[in-house]
């Protein structure tokens, strides 16, 4: 197995798609005290620790997947040593690959995954499932346990297993990337309608393992809403979940694995429900005087309709960087369906026409590339997200924003609502601040304050980024000691040697 050079080292995506900062942003960074950063260390110059994987183990794994699919070279290991959080990228830019796995394994199917897990269980080798590698919460980060660890890269599990046009379902292997899945489905007149910001590189298995939510979730639902069946490889065998569109046959075991982030097993295939390709797709923008007024209008759409596929409301600070000319920008996207003009106008909205929405749609995958440019310029740009019931949303917004501003010196804090439900909505914060002498430590302290504020205000510690290692302690507080014990009990049954992504999700 050879490594693809398609993705930028210490950055996001295609190197050819890199962007430069516009003059207005450069001037803003100067006002924030940002100074140019040191250049990034090239991946070829990164020092990777010697692999601790014994030859006997490497040979056993090679017997399962083939010698060509067991990589122990420095670049393959460095590229599997973290995700795409800003903290990950800062470490990579500095040439820090101390957390690289001891080998990268590329299984070719479910049976090979089962055999790899069996071999690793016998030898107590930690296993970190690796899909698109887009985690921003430490979901595929370095191990702190000191034991040997492999990255289980699922890219060879890349096939469509079945497309049932009568039931409108499709079964894919878990390593299929989102654009490839959409290409396959479009040829048959269908779509998943799941387009998160990580869409270009993330895998379907990763979407399931993290409870991903796409930008058109108001119309198509979250990814966990789309999953009707899963096949999961665990260290002690295979679990099949989901055999009917609905069931009263006990608790739904799919919910054990949706959002489990590889801590309980490896999703190897999944069956998802489909929708017909839309006949038309259009975007538009609206302006509201305040975030509060815009949120009221968005709540009316979520609760009473008509509900567009895309609903994205920026606060005054985020809107100031766009075309709203004061106030707050609401972007709506329609896949067919009825427009919401009458409701929005009645709630005080001003129509801005299609241009703001079309601009957002054209640039919606650009934010990670902009973050790379900000890192190059010496800024630290990171995000965090949460969700709450509508009645709690105003206090949640105010308290999290205050915690971030109080924790960071001269920070720019932006926010938007991008996922709505009848009962509540998400809040997505973006923070830009000078890197300083300890950028990762400063952000960790600020995020801890913000995470405390999230729980105090009644929010969830994550709406769609997942738990990983970064949110693990707050997740434990959210579900309580008995909830943690229940998860530990499940892990003890499915993973008795504790090899599966051992530091994410479940506290020690």
PANUMAR-120589 format. One record per residue (C-alpha): residue in one letter; x, y, z; residue number from 1. Coordinates in pm, 1 decimal, padded with zeros to 6 digits, always signed. Example, Ala and Ser with C-alpha at 12.3 -4.5 7.8 and 13.67 -1.06 7.14 Angstrom:
<recs>
REC rest        X        Y        Z  nr
REC    a +01230.0 -00450.0 +00780.0   1
REC    s +01367.0 -00106.0 +00714.0   2
</recs>
This chain:
<recs>
REC rest        X        Y        Z  nr
REC    x +00000.0 +00000.0 +00000.0   1
REC    x +00149.9 +00337.5 -00096.8   2
REC    x +00063.4 +00667.7 +00065.7   3
REC    x -00132.9 +00919.5 -00138.9   4
REC    x +00011.7 +01270.7 -00158.1   5
REC    x -00330.7 +01420.6 -00218.4   6
REC    x -00362.7 +01584.5 +00123.8   7
REC    x -00146.2 +01861.7 +00259.6   8
REC    x +00085.5 +01781.0 +00547.4   9
REC    x +00017.7 +01999.8 +00852.7  10
REC    x -00283.7 +02146.9 +00678.8  11
REC    x -00610.7 +02068.3 +00508.2  12
REC    x -00690.4 +01901.1 +00181.6  13
REC    x -00545.1 +01968.9 -00159.9  14
REC    x -00227.4 +02181.8 -00152.9  15
REC    x -00332.0 +02329.6 -00487.4  16
REC    x -00645.7 +02472.6 -00323.9  17
REC    x -00453.3 +02681.5 -00068.2  18
REC    x -00577.7 +03039.3 -00028.4  19
REC    x -00421.2 +03372.4 +00062.5  20
REC    x -00563.1 +03608.4 +00321.7  21
REC    x -00750.3 +03908.9 +00179.6  22
REC    x -00612.3 +04249.9 +00285.3  23
REC    x -00906.5 +04313.1 +00519.9  24
REC    x -00830.0 +03997.1 +00718.9  25
REC    x -00459.1 +04076.4 +00725.6  26
REC    x -00537.3 +04418.8 +00875.0  27
REC    x -00764.5 +04259.3 +01133.9  28
REC    x -00488.9 +04018.1 +01237.0  29
REC    x -00252.9 +04309.1 +01290.3  30
REC    x -00509.7 +04466.6 +01524.0  31
REC    x -00522.4 +04137.5 +01717.1  32
REC    x -00147.0 +04143.8 +01768.7  33
REC    x -00074.2 +03857.7 +01529.7  34
REC    x +00285.7 +03814.9 +01416.7  35
REC    x +00410.3 +03585.3 +01136.3  36
REC    x +00461.7 +03221.6 +01236.4  37
REC    x +00765.2 +03005.6 +01178.0  38
REC    x +00749.0 +02807.7 +00853.3  39
REC    x +00607.7 +02456.7 +00868.7  40
REC    x +00846.7 +02161.8 +00884.1  41
REC    x +00817.9 +01947.8 +00570.6  42
REC    x +00688.8 +01595.8 +00628.4  43
REC    x +01011.7 +01453.7 +00484.1  44
REC    x +01204.3 +01626.3 +00764.3  45
REC    x +00980.7 +01511.7 +01049.9  46
REC    x +01148.6 +01288.0 +01303.6  47
REC    x +00932.4 +00986.9 +01379.0  48
REC    x +01017.8 +00759.8 +01672.9  49
REC    x +01128.2 +00406.7 +01595.1  50
REC    x +00839.7 +00165.4 +01558.7  51
REC    x +00781.3 -00040.0 +01872.9  52
REC    x +00588.8 -00306.4 +01684.8  53
REC    x +00770.4 -00639.5 +01732.9  54
REC    x +00865.2 -00822.6 +01413.3  55
REC    x +00650.8 -01117.3 +01521.2  56
REC    x +00343.6 -00891.3 +01538.0  57
REC    x +00421.4 -00724.4 +01207.8  58
REC    x +00452.9 -01064.6 +01042.5  59
REC    x +00126.2 -01182.2 +01197.3  60
REC    x -00054.7 -00874.1 +01064.7  61
REC    x +00110.2 -00911.8 +00723.2  62
REC    x -00020.8 -01269.1 +00710.9  63
REC    x -00372.5 -01125.5 +00744.4  64
REC    x -00367.5 -00821.5 +00512.6  65
REC    x -00057.9 -00881.1 +00299.0  66
REC    x +00289.8 -00739.8 +00353.8  67
REC    x +00222.9 -00448.4 +00115.5  68
REC    x -00058.8 -00333.2 +00345.6  69
REC    x +00152.7 -00306.3 +00660.4  70
REC    x +00343.0 +00024.2 +00655.6  71
REC    x +00602.2 +00117.7 +00914.8  72
REC    x +00776.5 +00395.7 +00722.5  73
REC    x +00803.0 +00742.2 +00878.4  74
REC    x +00573.0 +00935.8 +00643.9  75
REC    x +00282.0 +00691.2 +00660.6  76
REC    x +00306.0 +00683.5 +01038.9  77
REC    x +00342.4 +01062.3 +01071.9  78
REC    x +00033.6 +01119.3 +00856.2  79
REC    x -00170.2 +00889.9 +01083.9  80
REC    x -00054.8 +01049.3 +01408.7  81
REC    x -00337.7 +01297.2 +01449.2  82
REC    x -00646.6 +01454.8 +01303.3  83
REC    x -00716.8 +01804.4 +01174.3  84
REC    x -00771.7 +02014.0 +01486.0  85
REC    x -00564.3 +02329.8 +01503.5  86
REC    x -00367.8 +02174.2 +01790.1  87
REC    x -00289.1 +01876.3 +01563.8  88
REC    x -00175.5 +02108.2 +01285.6  89
REC    x +00040.7 +02322.0 +01516.2  90
REC    x +00222.0 +02010.7 +01637.1  91
REC    x +00263.5 +01885.4 +01281.4  92
REC    x +00392.8 +02222.6 +01162.6  93
REC    x +00656.9 +02206.8 +01436.3  94
REC    x +00763.8 +01860.1 +01321.6  95
REC    x +00625.4 +01688.2 +01630.3  96
REC    x +00537.7 +01329.5 +01539.1  97
REC    x +00588.9 +01178.3 +01883.7  98
REC    x +00233.8 +01042.9 +01874.5  99
REC    x +00271.1 +00855.1 +01545.4 100
REC    x +00138.9 +00497.0 +01548.4 101
REC    x +00388.1 +00213.2 +01528.5 102
REC    x +00239.1 +00087.2 +01202.3 103
REC    x -00041.4 +00161.7 +00959.0 104
REC    x -00254.4 -00136.9 +00857.5 105
REC    x -00483.3 -00143.2 +00552.0 106
REC    x -00734.2 -00428.4 +00577.7 107
REC    x -00924.9 -00528.0 +00265.0 108
REC    x -01256.0 -00636.3 +00412.4 109
REC    x -01458.2 -00722.8 +00719.7 110
REC    x -01295.7 -01060.7 +00779.7 111
REC    x -00950.1 -00905.4 +00766.7 112
REC    x -01057.2 -00641.6 +01020.3 113
REC    x -01181.2 -00916.4 +01254.3 114
REC    x -00854.6 -01105.6 +01214.6 115
REC    x -00645.7 -00792.7 +01280.1 116
REC    x -00842.0 -00718.0 +01596.4 117
REC    x -00801.0 -01077.9 +01712.5 118
REC    x -00425.3 -01064.4 +01656.7 119
REC    x -00394.6 -00730.0 +01836.1 120
REC    x -00607.5 -00850.6 +02127.5 121
REC    x -00380.8 -01150.0 +02179.5 122
REC    x -00078.4 -00919.1 +02192.2 123
REC    x -00243.5 -00618.2 +02363.6 124
REC    x -00169.3 -00384.5 +02070.8 125
REC    x -00388.1 -00071.6 +02070.3 126
REC    x -00595.8 -00015.5 +01754.7 127
REC    x -00713.5 +00325.3 +01630.7 128
REC    x -00963.0 +00306.2 +01340.7 129
REC    x -00878.9 +00567.7 +01076.3 130
REC    x -01124.7 +00685.1 +00810.8 131
REC    x -01065.2 +01024.7 +00654.0 132
REC    x -00853.4 +01145.3 +00947.3 133
REC    x -01062.9 +01461.6 +00982.9 134
REC    x -01128.8 +01447.8 +01359.4 135
REC    x -01093.0 +01784.6 +01534.1 136
REC    x -01135.1 +01655.7 +01891.9 137
REC    x -00844.6 +01414.0 +01931.1 138
REC    x -01034.3 +01115.2 +01795.9 139
REC    x -00727.1 +00972.8 +01620.9 140
REC    x -00461.5 +01144.5 +01829.8 141
REC    x -00143.9 +01022.1 +01997.3 142
REC    x -00152.5 +00753.5 +02262.2 143
REC    x -00054.5 +00831.1 +02619.1 144
REC    x -00054.0 +00469.9 +02739.0 145
REC    x +00293.9 +00386.2 +02616.4 146
REC    x +00190.9 +00055.8 +02457.7 147
REC    x +00239.8 -00016.1 +02085.8 148
REC    x -00041.6 +00111.5 +01865.4 149
REC    x -00152.4 +00066.0 +01507.1 150
REC    x -00365.9 +00289.0 +01287.4 151
REC    x -00628.3 +00078.6 +01109.1 152
REC    x -00683.9 +00269.8 +00784.6 153
REC    x -01008.6 +00159.7 +00617.6 154
REC    x -00955.9 +00313.3 +00274.1 155
REC    x -00953.1 -00029.1 +00103.8 156
REC    x -01307.3 -00093.9 +00230.0 157
REC    x -01434.9 +00118.9 -00056.1 158
REC    x -01715.4 -00074.3 -00224.0 159
REC    x -02088.6 -00040.1 -00273.4 160
REC    x -02232.6 -00366.7 -00142.9 161
REC    x -02596.3 -00324.2 -00245.1 162
REC    x -02837.9 -00057.8 -00365.5 163
REC    x -03202.2 -00137.6 -00293.8 164
REC    x -03406.8 +00099.9 -00508.7 165
REC    x -03735.1 -00039.3 -00379.5 166
REC    x -03653.3 +00029.7 -00014.4 167
REC    x -03437.0 +00329.9 -00102.8 168
REC    x -03136.8 +00206.4 +00091.5 169
REC    x -02773.4 +00148.3 +00004.4 170
REC    x -02510.3 -00059.0 +00182.2 171
REC    x -02153.2 +00067.1 +00160.2 172
REC    x -01828.1 -00047.5 +00309.9 173
REC    x -01713.9 +00197.0 +00572.9 174
REC    x -01409.0 +00336.3 +00395.7 175
REC    x -01602.2 +00488.1 +00105.1 176
REC    x -01537.9 +00862.6 +00094.3 177
REC    x -01840.4 +01091.4 +00079.6 178
REC    x -01784.8 +01230.3 -00274.1 179
REC    x -01747.9 +00876.8 -00413.3 180
REC    x -02070.4 +00767.3 -00241.5 181
REC    x -02258.0 +01063.1 -00389.5 182
REC    x -02114.4 +00991.1 -00733.0 183
REC    x -02237.5 +00630.9 -00713.8 184
REC    x -02581.4 +00731.5 -00587.3 185
REC    x -02627.1 +01017.4 -00834.7 186
REC    x -02581.7 +00773.9 -01122.4 187
REC    x -02892.3 +00594.3 -00993.2 188
REC    x -03089.4 +00912.7 -00921.0 189
REC    x -03034.9 +00921.9 -00542.4 190
REC    x -02849.3 +01123.4 -00279.1 191
REC    x -02766.8 +01099.2 +00088.7 192
REC    x -02790.0 +01475.0 +00126.3 193
REC    x -02510.3 +01465.7 +00383.1 194
REC    x -02256.2 +01741.5 +00318.6 195
REC    x -02054.2 +01843.3 +00625.8 196
REC    x -01752.5 +02071.9 +00594.5 197
REC    x -01529.4 +01761.2 +00598.6 198
REC    x -01724.9 +01618.1 +00302.4 199
REC    x -01438.8 +01613.7 +00052.1 200
REC    x -01222.0 +01380.1 +00262.1 201
REC    x -01435.8 +01210.6 +00529.7 202
REC    x -01559.6 +00851.8 +00507.6 203
REC    x -01907.0 +00710.0 +00562.5 204
REC    x -01782.1 +00499.4 +00850.9 205
REC    x -01636.0 +00808.6 +01011.8 206
REC    x -01969.3 +00987.7 +00976.4 207
REC    x -02138.7 +00704.2 +01167.2 208
REC    x -01868.7 +00674.5 +01432.7 209
REC    x -01892.1 +01045.3 +01518.1 210
REC    x -02263.6 +01119.6 +01465.1 211
REC    x -02179.8 +01366.2 +01191.2 212
REC    x -02421.2 +01641.8 +01091.0 213
REC    x -02420.6 +01793.0 +00743.4 214
REC    x -02491.7 +02145.7 +00628.0 215
REC    x -02830.9 +02040.0 +00488.1 216
REC    x -02937.2 +01867.3 +00810.2 217
REC    x -03257.3 +02073.4 +00838.5 218
REC    x -03384.0 +01897.4 +00526.9 219
REC    x -03208.6 +01560.8 +00530.5 220
REC    x -03139.9 +01498.7 +00899.5 221
REC    x -02817.2 +01407.5 +01076.7 222
REC    x -02612.3 +01113.1 +00957.7 223
REC    x -02726.5 +00897.2 +01248.1 224
REC    x -03083.7 +00955.3 +01124.0 225
REC    x -02979.0 +00804.4 +00790.2 226
REC    x -02818.9 +00484.7 +00923.7 227
REC    x -03058.6 +00189.6 +00923.1 228
REC    x -02807.9 -00093.9 +00977.9 229
REC    x -02445.7 -00147.1 +01079.1 230
REC    x -02192.8 -00428.3 +01068.4 231
REC    x -01928.7 -00388.2 +01338.2 232
REC    x -01609.3 -00586.1 +01395.4 233
REC    x -01511.4 -00611.6 +01762.4 234
REC    x -01219.4 -00787.0 +01931.7 235
REC    x -01455.4 -01070.2 +02031.0 236
REC    x -01658.6 -01105.9 +01712.3 237
REC    x -01908.2 -00940.7 +01478.2 238
REC    x -02221.7 -00746.3 +01564.2 239
REC    x -02500.2 -00691.8 +01309.5 240
REC    x -02757.4 -00425.8 +01396.8 241
REC    x -03069.9 -00311.8 +01213.3 242
REC    x -03289.7 -00557.5 +01023.5 243
REC    x -03607.7 -00358.5 +00970.1 244
REC    x -03715.8 +00005.6 +00924.0 245
REC    x -03835.8 +00009.0 +01286.6 246
REC    x -03846.7 -00241.6 +01566.3 247
REC    x -03971.3 -00291.0 +01920.4 248
REC    x -03732.6 -00581.9 +01977.7 249
REC    x -03549.8 -00435.4 +02273.3 250
REC    x -03302.9 -00143.1 +02279.9 251
REC    x -03163.1 -00039.7 +01942.2 252
REC    x -02802.1 -00161.7 +01942.5 253
REC    x -02714.3 +00073.5 +01656.5 254
REC    x -02702.6 +00345.6 +01918.8 255
REC    x -02411.5 +00173.0 +02093.2 256
REC    x -02192.3 +00218.6 +01788.5 257
REC    x -02318.9 +00545.0 +01639.1 258
REC    x -02092.9 +00800.1 +01803.0 259
REC    x -01867.7 +00537.7 +01963.7 260
REC    x -01555.8 +00667.9 +01780.6 261
REC    x -01393.4 +00326.8 +01748.8 262
REC    x -01384.5 +00265.1 +02123.6 263
REC    x -01617.3 -00037.1 +02101.0 264
REC    x -01532.4 -00177.3 +01759.7 265
REC    x -01486.9 -00094.2 +01391.8 266
REC    x -01780.7 -00014.1 +01165.4 267
REC    x -01701.6 -00209.8 +00849.7 268
REC    x -02023.7 -00155.1 +00653.7 269
REC    x -02341.7 +00044.2 +00692.6 270
REC    x -02681.9 +00064.3 +00530.9 271
REC    x -02819.1 +00414.1 +00480.0 272
REC    x -03153.2 +00546.9 +00361.4 273
REC    x -03160.0 +00744.3 +00039.6 274
REC    x -03353.2 +01035.1 -00104.1 275
REC    x -03420.6 +01113.1 -00471.0 276
REC    x -03189.9 +01368.1 -00628.4 277
REC    x -03354.9 +01712.4 -00600.0 278
REC    x -03500.1 +01857.7 -00915.4 279
REC    x -03380.9 +02207.3 -00823.7 280
REC    x -03138.4 +02359.4 -00574.0 281
REC    x -03120.2 +02727.7 -00483.5 282
REC    x -02981.9 +02952.9 -00209.6 283
REC    x -03076.6 +03294.0 -00077.1 284
REC    x -02982.3 +03542.0 +00194.2 285
REC    x -03184.5 +03736.4 +00451.2 286
REC    x -03088.0 +04009.4 +00693.7 287
REC    x -03216.1 +04044.7 +01052.5 288
REC    x -03151.9 +04330.8 +01291.7 289
REC    x -03011.1 +04106.8 +01565.2 290
REC    x -02909.8 +03749.5 +01642.0 291
REC    x -03208.3 +03726.1 +01875.4 292
REC    x -03452.4 +03831.8 +01602.3 293
REC    x -03297.1 +03595.6 +01350.7 294
REC    x -03307.4 +03305.7 +01598.2 295
REC    x -03678.1 +03366.1 +01654.8 296
REC    x -03745.1 +03344.1 +01280.7 297
REC    x -03529.3 +03032.2 +01249.4 298
REC    x -03717.1 +02870.2 +01538.5 299
REC    x -04049.1 +02936.3 +01363.3 300
REC    x -03920.1 +02762.0 +01049.6 301
REC    x -03788.4 +02466.3 +01250.2 302
REC    x -04109.4 +02422.7 +01446.2 303
REC    x -04384.2 +02523.3 +01203.9 304
REC    x -04221.7 +02518.1 +00860.7 305
REC    x -04164.6 +02545.7 +00581.4 306
REC    x -03818.5 +02412.7 +00660.4 307
REC    x -03541.6 +02463.4 +00403.1 308
REC    x -03262.4 +02205.5 +00368.1 309
REC    x -02994.2 +02455.6 +00478.1 310
REC    x -03051.2 +02701.8 +00762.7 311
REC    x -02750.2 +02905.4 +00874.2 312
REC    x -02778.3 +03219.2 +01089.7 313
REC    x -02461.8 +03416.6 +01169.9 314
REC    x -02434.0 +03647.8 +01468.1 315
REC    x -02345.8 +04016.6 +01428.3 316
REC    x -01970.8 +03950.1 +01451.7 317
REC    x -01960.7 +03676.3 +01190.2 318
REC    x -02200.0 +03868.8 +00967.2 319
REC    x -01971.2 +04171.8 +00975.9 320
REC    x -01722.9 +03973.0 +00767.5 321
REC    x -01986.9 +03920.7 +00495.7 322
REC    x -02241.6 +04111.9 +00286.7 323
REC    x -02519.6 +04168.7 +00543.3 324
REC    x -02438.6 +04541.1 +00590.0 325
REC    x -02507.5 +04537.1 +00961.9 326
REC    x -02735.5 +04302.8 +01150.0 327
REC    x -02723.1 +03927.2 +01103.6 328
REC    x -02706.7 +03718.1 +00789.2 329
REC    x -02935.6 +03418.8 +00741.4 330
REC    x -02850.0 +03181.7 +00456.1 331
REC    x -03114.2 +02938.9 +00335.6 332
REC    x -03081.0 +02655.4 +00086.7 333
REC    x -03373.5 +02478.3 -00081.0 334
REC    x -03363.4 +02134.6 -00240.8 335
REC    x -03701.4 +02165.9 -00413.2 336
REC    x -03961.5 +02261.1 -00150.8 337
REC    x -04157.6 +02575.1 -00070.6 338
REC    x -03984.6 +02902.1 +00010.8 339
REC    x -04015.2 +03061.4 +00354.7 340
REC    x -04038.3 +03423.2 +00236.8 341
REC    x -04371.2 +03503.2 +00403.5 342
REC    x -04260.2 +03373.4 +00744.2 343
REC    x -03925.1 +03552.0 +00733.8 344
REC    x -04074.5 +03882.9 +00619.8 345
REC    x -04339.1 +03865.1 +00893.4 346
REC    x -04059.9 +03820.2 +01150.4 347
REC    x -03875.4 +04131.9 +01032.3 348
REC    x -03636.5 +03982.0 +00780.2 349
REC    x -03511.5 +04170.2 +00475.7 350
REC    x -03455.5 +03966.4 +00159.8 351
REC    x -03104.3 +04000.6 +00014.8 352
REC    x -03161.4 +03788.8 -00294.6 353
REC    x -02967.5 +03483.2 -00409.1 354
REC    x -02613.5 +03627.0 -00405.0 355
REC    x -02528.3 +03580.5 -00031.8 356
REC    x -02654.2 +03222.9 -00037.8 357
REC    x -02478.3 +03141.7 -00361.4 358
REC    x -02156.0 +03289.4 -00225.0 359
REC    x -02182.6 +03073.8 +00087.6 360
REC    x -02248.2 +02761.6 -00121.9 361
REC    x -01948.9 +02835.5 -00344.3 362
REC    x -01717.2 +02889.7 -00045.6 363
REC    x -01852.9 +02638.9 +00206.3 364
REC    x -01549.8 +02408.3 +00183.8 365
REC    x -01299.0 +02694.6 +00197.9 366
REC    x -01289.7 +02752.5 +00575.8 367
REC    x -01024.0 +02486.9 +00651.8 368
REC    x -00800.5 +02635.3 +00381.6 369
REC    x -00852.8 +02979.6 +00533.0 370
REC    x -00747.7 +02835.5 +00868.3 371
REC    x -00422.3 +02716.7 +00709.3 372
REC    x -00357.6 +03067.7 +00580.5 373
REC    x -00428.2 +03208.5 +00927.1 374
REC    x -00179.5 +02963.5 +01078.5 375
REC    x +00078.9 +03070.3 +00822.8 376
REC    x +00018.0 +03432.0 +00923.6 377
REC    x +00065.1 +03356.0 +01295.4 378
REC    x -00297.5 +03333.0 +01408.3 379
REC    x -00455.9 +03047.0 +01598.7 380
REC    x -00800.0 +02970.5 +01454.2 381
REC    x -01017.3 +02704.4 +01613.1 382
REC    x -01380.8 +02606.9 +01655.0 383
REC    x -01610.2 +02455.1 +01914.0 384
REC    x -01976.7 +02365.5 +01895.5 385
REC    x -02268.2 +02272.9 +02116.4 386
REC    x -02647.7 +02252.6 +02113.4 387
REC    x -02934.9 +02319.5 +02352.4 388
REC    x -03310.5 +02355.2 +02368.8 389
REC    x -03445.8 +02681.9 +02229.2 390
REC    x -03525.8 +02823.1 +02574.5 391
REC    x -03163.9 +02779.5 +02685.0 392
REC    x -02995.3 +02894.4 +02365.6 393
REC    x -02963.5 +03269.1 +02446.4 394
REC    x -02792.8 +03206.6 +02782.0 395
REC    x -02570.9 +02938.4 +02628.9 396
REC    x -02457.8 +03177.5 +02356.5 397
REC    x -02383.6 +03458.4 +02600.6 398
REC    x -02200.1 +03245.8 +02855.9 399
REC    x -01978.8 +03058.0 +02610.0 400
REC    x -01888.1 +03376.6 +02425.8 401
REC    x -01802.2 +03549.0 +02755.9 402
REC    x -01588.0 +03254.0 +02867.3 403
REC    x -01386.7 +03267.0 +02546.4 404
REC    x -01336.1 +03642.8 +02554.4 405
REC    x -01237.2 +03634.4 +02922.9 406
REC    x -00985.3 +03355.1 +02861.3 407
REC    x -00807.4 +03493.9 +02557.9 408
REC    x -00628.4 +03821.3 +02491.3 409
REC    x -00771.1 +04022.2 +02199.7 410
REC    x -00965.4 +03733.0 +02047.9 411
REC    x -01216.9 +03748.9 +01765.8 412
REC    x -01516.9 +03527.3 +01856.5 413
REC    x -01777.2 +03449.2 +01589.9 414
REC    x -02085.3 +03227.6 +01607.5 415
REC    x -02361.0 +03081.6 +01392.5 416
REC    x -02658.2 +02848.1 +01412.0 417
REC    x -02633.7 +02582.6 +01141.3 418
REC    x -02844.6 +02287.1 +01261.6 419
REC    x -03202.1 +02330.1 +01378.5 420
REC    x -03465.9 +02105.5 +01531.3 421
REC    x -03819.3 +02150.9 +01657.1 422
REC    x -03687.7 +02159.7 +02012.7 423
REC    x -03354.4 +02340.4 +01978.2 424
REC    x -03048.4 +02424.2 +01771.8 425
REC    x -02670.7 +02413.0 +01756.5 426
REC    x -02421.5 +02693.6 +01818.2 427
REC    x -02090.9 +02688.4 +01631.0 428
REC    x -01817.2 +02921.7 +01755.9 429
REC    x -01504.4 +03023.8 +01564.7 430
REC    x -01215.5 +03186.2 +01752.9 431
REC    x -00917.5 +03371.1 +01604.5 432
REC    x -00632.5 +03487.8 +01828.3 433
REC    x -00257.9 +03543.4 +01805.0 434
REC    x -00057.6 +03221.5 +01846.0 435
REC    x +00171.4 +03356.3 +02118.4 436
REC    x +00434.8 +03146.1 +02293.5 437
REC    x +00206.8 +02856.1 +02388.6 438
REC    x -00081.6 +02848.4 +02139.9 439
REC    x -00199.7 +02496.2 +02216.9 440
REC    x -00190.2 +02546.3 +02594.1 441
REC    x -00366.9 +02881.8 +02573.1 442
REC    x -00644.9 +02732.0 +02361.4 443
REC    x -00681.3 +02430.4 +02589.2 444
REC    x -00729.8 +02658.7 +02888.9 445
REC    x -00982.3 +02874.7 +02702.5 446
REC    x -01171.2 +02574.1 +02571.8 447
REC    x -01186.9 +02426.6 +02922.2 448
REC    x -01351.0 +02747.4 +03043.1 449
REC    x -01592.1 +02740.6 +02749.5 450
REC    x -01669.8 +02372.5 +02808.5 451
REC    x -01751.0 +02444.7 +03172.0 452
REC    x -01982.4 +02721.8 +03052.4 453
REC    x -02152.7 +02485.9 +02807.6 454
REC    x -02243.7 +02237.3 +03078.8 455
REC    x -02342.5 +02510.0 +03324.7 456
REC    x -02581.2 +02661.0 +03067.7 457
REC    x -02747.4 +02330.3 +02983.9 458
REC    x -02576.0 +02258.5 +02653.5 459
REC    x -02422.0 +01935.8 +02526.7 460
REC    x -02044.1 +01914.8 +02506.5 461
REC    x -02064.6 +01830.2 +02136.8 462
REC    x -02334.6 +01850.1 +01872.7 463
REC    x -02141.8 +01693.8 +01583.4 464
REC    x -01764.0 +01702.9 +01632.8 465
REC    x -01771.9 +01408.5 +01872.3 466
REC    x -01601.2 +01341.9 +02204.8 467
REC    x -01250.3 +01217.4 +02128.0 468
REC    x -01001.1 +01299.8 +02400.8 469
REC    x -01069.4 +01673.5 +02411.4 470
REC    x -01430.5 +01643.3 +02532.3 471
REC    x -01399.2 +01316.8 +02725.4 472
REC    x -01394.2 +01463.9 +03077.2 473
REC    x -01690.5 +01693.5 +03009.1 474
REC    x -01880.1 +01408.4 +02844.9 475
REC    x -01836.5 +01209.7 +03166.8 476
REC    x -01986.0 +01500.4 +03360.6 477
REC    x -02271.4 +01525.1 +03110.1 478
REC    x -02379.3 +01159.6 +03137.5 479
REC    x -02290.5 +01114.5 +03506.0 480
REC    x -02101.3 +00839.7 +03693.6 481
REC    x -02363.4 +00570.4 +03632.3 482
REC    x -02364.7 +00646.1 +03260.2 483
REC    x -01985.5 +00614.4 +03252.4 484
REC    x -02003.7 +00282.5 +03436.9 485
REC    x -02256.0 +00154.5 +03181.7 486
REC    x -02021.0 +00242.6 +02895.5 487
REC    x -01730.4 +00076.8 +03072.6 488
REC    x -01938.3 -00237.3 +03116.9 489
REC    x -02019.6 -00247.9 +02744.3 490
REC    x -01653.7 -00195.7 +02655.6 491
REC    x -01550.1 -00474.6 +02892.6 492
REC    x -01774.9 -00717.1 +02702.2 493
REC    x -01687.9 -00606.9 +02347.8 494
REC    x -01323.0 -00515.5 +02408.3 495
REC    x -01201.4 -00707.0 +02716.6 496
REC    x -00835.0 -00618.1 +02665.4 497
REC    x -00913.2 -00248.7 +02609.6 498
REC    x -00733.2 -00224.5 +02275.4 499
REC    x -00991.0 -00020.4 +02083.2 500
REC    x -00898.3 +00348.3 +02058.5 501
REC    x -00833.1 +00328.6 +02432.3 502
REC    x -00816.9 +00696.2 +02524.7 503
REC    x -01124.6 +00837.1 +02353.0 504
REC    x -01482.6 +00864.0 +02474.0 505
REC    x -01462.6 +00663.7 +02797.9 506
REC    x -01262.8 +00800.8 +03093.8 507
REC    x -01011.3 +00571.7 +03262.5 508
</recs>
